[in-house]
């Protein structure tokens, strides 16, 4: 979880609330979101493998 030091909220600006963060805090939030999505993708993959929903492929050797 990202600790936000200070966030300013501008309410009802063009029918949407706006939150102002420092660039560092924004980037930490983006990284945290990306990591959560990646971990969820891994969990789905592990669940599919456990259920037997996997595809096998032959290894193809490629000449350089």
N, C-alpha and C positions, 0 to 999 in steps of 0.2 A: 504494500500500500504506500502511496506517495503522500508525504506530509506537505500540505500546502501552507506556506507561511502567511501569505496575505492574498486575498482574492477580493476584488472590487466587483460588485454587481450593479449593472445599469439595468433597471427594470423597465419593461414595456417600451423598449426602443424598437420602433417599427414592428410592433406586435410580437417581439421576442426578447427574452432576457439575454443580456450579454455579460459574460464573466471575463474579467481582465486578470491575467496571470503573468508572471515573469516568463521569459522564454525558457529558462531552465526548468521551471515547474511544468510548463506545457510539454516540453520534450520528455520529462520524466513520466508524465501521464500517458503520453503517446507510447513510450517504451513499455510501460506497464500494461497498457491495453493490448499491444502487439504480443507480449509474452503470454498473457491470459488466452488470447485467441490461438496461439501456437500450442499451448498446453492442452487446450480443449481439442484441437485437431489430433494431437498425439493420443489423447484418451479415446477418441472415436476410433482411431486406427487400432489401438490395443484391443478395444472391445470387439471390433470386427474380426480381428485375428483370433481372439478367444472363441468367437462364435463359429469360426471356420470359414468366414467370408474372405478368403485370400485367393490370389491368382498366382500361379507358378509360371515362371518364364525360364527358358533355357538360356544359358550364358552363351553369347555370341562373341567369338574372338574376332577382333578387327586388326588388319594389318596396317601399320602406319605408313 
